[in-house]
Amino acid sequence: MKATRDHDLNLNVWTNFDESDQPIDALLAVEVDGVITGFPERALRLRG
């Protein structure tokens, strides 16, 4: 993420269909700009 920010870029990522919260939680922890997921309600809940 540091290199992304250093170059003034945004990073949007997508997740696989993992049934756990871990992939989305990990992406939010590193502060990506956007998460594309098949579980939008889960992403919104985890984002707070």
C-alpha positions in Angstrom: 0.0 0.0 0.0 2.9 2.4 0.7 4.0 2.2 -3.0 0.5 2.7 -4.1 0.1 5.8 -2.0 3.5 7.1 -2.9 2.4 7.1 -6.6 -1.0 8.7 -5.8 -2.8 5.6 -7.0 -6.0 3.9 -5.7 -6.3 0.2 -5.1 -9.5 -1.6 -5.6 -9.5 -5.4 -5.0 -11.9 -8.3 -5.3 -12.3 -11.3 -3.1 -13.1 -14.9 -3.8 -16.2 -16.6 -2.4 -14.6 -17.5 0.9 -17.2 -18.1 3.6 -15.2 -16.5 6.4 -14.7 -12.8 7.1 -10.9 -13.1 7.0 -10.2 -12.0 3.4 -12.4 -8.9 3.6 -11.1 -8.1 7.1 -7.5 -8.3 5.9 -8.1 -6.1 2.9 -9.8 -3.5 5.1 -6.9 -3.6 7.6 -4.4 -2.5 4.9 -6.8 0.3 3.9 -7.5 -0.6 0.3 -9.7 1.9 -1.5 -12.4 -0.5 -2.6 -13.5 -4.1 -2.1 -15.5 -5.9 -4.8 -17.2 -8.9 -3.2 -20.1 -11.3 -3.6 -20.9 -10.5 0.1 -21.5 -6.7 0.2 -23.5 -6.9 3.4 -20.5 -8.6 5.1 -18.1 -6.0 3.8 -20.3 -3.1 5.0 -20.6 -4.8 8.5 -16.8 -5.3 8.8 -16.1 -1.7 7.6 -18.3 -0.5 10.4 
